[in-house]
């Protein structure tokens, strides 16, 4: 067993009221992502108001592409943390550190390969998604700089995921505060003071990711030595590599598969013109600000279920999932009271009041999506819970369902309904994923009940 000094920054989620444990873990995650999305909103405001709608569209074109690539990287890193959480819940710290060392090997290979390929294919990727010619150059500059930041983004997600696997969600939140503040300051310096344009936003993002990853590494070395492999724990272990890949790759593919549908949707929207690209960009920024709360309740469930599976507490897992559903519904009621009356006002943060087409289109997308937040809540809670239980292949299939739905909307609905089709793409995708996940969850509960007796 680890000493008290080694575990003072860790926390078990296998005891106490499930709702309290979930909330305690989720709140720093939610605050961190709210902060991150707030930074993205400020970044978008700076780009939209001080550089122009064209630059705003260039940044928007890049977002879905980055979601495809970084979705795989971030999803894989989240999957690598699941065996760590399970070993921690079981109290097997040596095994946990073996997983940590082998996860670092895999992440290093991912960082090198994906960064080189992404940078080399940057222009071809933008051509594939029908990037408007008037924003192509800015989109290329911004996206290339985002690709250069991939190794540091992977490092941050891997290390922060390992910290969270031990029940500590506060520290990554503090690191997000520091990196987001740095990012905003650098935006002001590069864009407003130096007049660098979209390249200034890209460089600011890159430097902030470097800073965040270094903070995680420093914290683990100094305050969470329980995670630092020692001696033969650093050895290559083929079996553990296999387990890590079995958890990480399906989660990475799930995000990438989902983002293929998003890119198809982005491509269909790009074909509608620059105004619709800008509308989509500002709506997505605000939507993520609200949906990140649901997303991080789900993220909390991955660690919660992983630790309780390690402790063999199936009934506690079921209770926790039920509690998470009630938390999600309470939050949904709050979002309706905010989004429905104030959506137009939120969009006016990004563009001048005379850009009425952008404002009205973006506000409409926000209102339509809002009514379907319960479907999204069910999706993320069940998806991350299933991942935490070690069945990442099942959660990956829900990503396939989302991809099929968004591709269908892009191919058939958008040509007929134009912007209205874009507005209904996410709700259709969420419902399709739920149709798969709900029966999958009940099947998995029965299977685990047999396995655990």
C-alpha positions, -999 to +999 in steps of 0.1 A: +000+000+000+011+035-006+020+058+022-002+087+033+022+112+018+019+095-016-019+095-016-028+130-001-036+143-036-058+113-045-094+105-037-114+073-038-149+074-054-158+040-040-173+053-007-199+078+004-230+091-014-226+086-052-242+119-061-218+137-038-188+119-052-198+125-088-205+162-082-173+167-062-153+152-090-174+169-118-175+204-106-137+212-111-140+195-146-171+216-154-154+248-141-123+239-161-142+234-193-163+265-188-131+284-184-117+268-215-149+276-235-149+311-221-114+315-234-125+302-268-154+327-268-130+355-259-107+343-286-136+343-311-147+377-300-112+391-306-109+374-340-145+383-351-145+420-339-108+430-344-098+409-375-132+404-392-159+379-402-136+363-428-110+355-401-138+342-379-149+319-407-113+307-411-111+297-374-145+280-377-134+259-407-105+246-386-125+236-356-142+205-370-109+193-385-091+197-351-120+178-335-113+149-358-076+147-351-075+158-315-107+138-308-087+106-315-057+117-294-078+130-265-101+100-266-072+076-266-056+094-236-089+092-217-090+054-225-054+050-213-066+064-179-093+037-174-069+008-165-051+033-142-084+041-124-094+005-121-060-005-106-062+024-082-097+014-071-084-022-065-054-008-045-028-023-068-005+006-072+024-013-088+001-024-116-012+012-119+023+025-124+031-001-150+001+012-170+013+047-166+047+040-181+034+020-210+007+046-217+035+072-221+052+050-247+020+048-268+013+085-264+048+094-277+044+074-308+009+089-314+023+124-310+051+120-335+031+102-362-001+123-360+018+156-359+039+149-389+010+135-410-013+164-400+012+191-409+021+175-442-015+171-453-028+204-439-037+221-473-053+189-487-075+185-456-088+221-460-095+214-497-115+182-488-139+202-465-148+228-492-130+257-474-142+289-491-114+305-512-116+338-495-107+323-461-084+295-472-050+312-465-060+322-430-075+288-423-043+271-434-021+293-411-043+288-381-048+250-387-010+244-392-002+261-359-029+240-342-012+208-356+021+220-343+006+220-308-006+183-310+023+168-290+017+192-261-021+187-262-015+149-261+009+154-232-016+175-212-045+151-218-025+120-209-011+135-177-042+152-166-062+120-173-038+100-150-043+127-123-081+124-126-079+086-126-068+089-090-099+110-081-081+144-083-100+167-107-091+199-090-055+202-101-061+199-139-087+227-133-061+250-118-038+243-147-065+252-171-070+285-153-033+292-157-031+282-194-063+300-203-052+332-187-019+329-205-037+323-238-059+353-235-029+375-226-010+362-256-041+368-278-042+404-267-004+409-273-002+391-306-036+402-322-044+435-307-010+450-300+011+433-327-016+430-353-006+395-363-041+382-373-051+345-371-014+334-368-014+353-335-043+332-322-026+300-334+007+308-317-011+318-284-029+284-284+004+265-290+023+283-262-006+278-237-007+241-244+030+238-238+025+256-205-004+233-194+015+201-202+046+213-182+024+221-152+009+186-152+044+170-154+057+192-126+027+184-103+030+146-108+068+146-101+065+168-071+031+159-055+018+126-069+049+103-068+024+074-065+020+078-103+058+078-111+070+044-123+100+030-105+125+002-115+110-026-135+077-008-135+092+012-164+097-019-186+078-025-218+049-048-210+031-063-240+001-074-221-005-040-205+001-023-239-026-045-253-050-036-225-043+001-229-048+000-266-080-020-262-093+008-240-077+038-257-081+031-294-118+024-294-123+056-274-101+075-298-119+061-328-152+069-312-143+106-311-128+105-346-158+086-361-181+111-345-160+140-359-162+125-394-199+132-393-192+167-379-167+173-408-193+161-433-217+186-417-191+214-417-184+207-454-221+209-462-224+241-442-192+256-459-209+251-492-237+274-480-213+304-479-192+325-455-222+339-436-233+304-426-197+294-417-196+324-394-230+315-380-220+280-373-188+291-356-204+315-331-233+291-324-209+262-317-188+284-293-218+291-272-232+256-275-200+241-262-201+265-232-235+250-222-229+213-232-196+210-215-214+207-182-232+176-195-200+163-211-181+166-178-208+149-158-201+120-182-163+123-178-168+120-141-188+088-146-158+072-164-136+075-134-164+068-110-173+036-128-137+026-133-128+029-096-160+011-084-155-017-109-120-022-095-136-023-060-163-047-074-193-025-063-218-030-091-248-017-071-230+015-064-223+019-101-260+017-110-269+041-082-243+066-095-256+064-130-292+071-118-280+101-097-261+115-127-293+113-148-312+135-122-283+160-121-285+162-159-322+169-159-318+196-133-292+213-154-313+210-186-341+231-169-315+258-161-303+259-197-338+264-211-343+294-188-311+310-201-308+300-238-344+305-251-348+342-241-312+353-245-297+334-275-297+365-298-279+386-272-252+359-268-245+359-305-241+397-305-209+392-284-191+379-315-202+402-344-215+437-349-252+443-346-255+449-383-246+412-390-282+402-385-281+371-407-252+357-386-270+365-353-304+351-363-290+319-378-267+312-348-295+319-323-318+296-341-293+267-340-288+273-302-325+272-294-333+241-315-303+222-300-313+232-264-345+213-265-326+180-271-301+184-243-316+155-223-308+132-253-272+145-251-271+140-214-282+103-216-256+098-244-226+111-224-235+095-191-240+061-206-211+064-230-185+074-204-199+049-179-196+021-204-160+032-211-152+033-174-164-003-171-139-013-198-162-018-227-149+009-250-159-010-282-196-005-272-192+032-267-174+034-300-205+020-317-224+049-304-200+072-322-207+052-354-244+059-349-237+097-345-215+096-376-242+079-397-268+104-385-247+135-393-237+121-427-273+114-435-283+150-425-254+164-446-262+144-477-300+145-477-314+172-453-290+201-458-295+202-497-332+204-491-336+224-459-302+244-460-296+260-425-326+242-409-309+209-417-277+221-400-298+231-369-312+196-365-280+176-372-269+173-336-303+164-322-307+136-348-272+123-340-278+123-302-310+104-305-295+078-329-266+072-304-291+068-275-311+042-295-279+021-294-266+030-259-297+024-238-301-013-246-263-017-246-261-004-210-288-028-197-271-057-215-238-047-199-253-045-164-266-081-167-232-093-179-213-076-151-238-090-125-230-125-137-192-119-137-191-103-102-216-127-087 
